[in-house]
C-alpha cells in the first residue's frame, strides 16, 4: 500500500527569524528539518508518496528536494495551515493522508508506532500528554476517548498536539469540506474540530510522550531538537 504523506512548508516562519523557509533550517547533524522528515518517512514506509506544500521562497525548497511532488499555496503570506492542507488533500489520490507541519523534528519511531493505525484507516493526531504548553494546540476527549476539542484555547487540556496527523479515507471528504469552511487565519486543527463536531468523526489522540518531537518555532526549540539528534 502506498502511503500518502504531506509536509506543510509554505509558511514564512517569522518567529524563528531565519532568511530561508523554516523547514530548511540546518540541524546539528548536518541535515535540515525537512531532510530529517524525508529520511524518517522513507525509512519507515516501503512505498511512500511525499507531497510538499510550498509558498515562501519556494524555489529554495524545490532545489533542495527535486524528487517529490509539490502543491503551491500562492496565498502563503495571508493564510494559515488550513489552506495549505486543503490544497494538498484536494490534490491527493484515493486513500488516507498522513501529514505533518514542516517544522517538526521527531524520533523516527513515531512513524513506526502509527503504522498499524494507518493500515487500519484510523484518523489520528499524535499528542504529548506529558506537557501542555500555553502556545501549543491542545485537546480534550469525549466519553469514548476520541478527540472532542482541539485548539490553542482548550481549557483543562489533556496534552498538546505535536504536528503529525492522519486522516482516513472515509474521513477525508469531510475534512476537505470543513477546512473549506475555516477562516483563512485558522490552523488546520480547526478543520479537524469541525469534522468531529459536524460529522461525528472519531479521531484518536495517539500519545507519543516517551518519544522526542518538537515543533521548531523559536531558538530554544531548535536547541532542544539539536540536543536529541
Buried (B, 14 or more C-beta within 10 A) or exposed (E): EEBBBBBBBBBBBEBBEBEBBBBBBBBEEEBBBBBBBBEBBEEBBEEBBBBBBBBBBBEBBEEBBEEBEBBBBEBBEEBBBBBBBBBBBEBBEEBBBBBBBBBBBBBBBBBBBBEEBBEEBBBBBBBBBEEBEEEBBBBBBEEEEBBBBBBBEBEEBBBBBBBBBBBBBEBBEBBBBBBEEBEEEBBBBBBBBBBBEEBEBBBBBBBBEEBBBBBBBEEEBBEBBBEEE
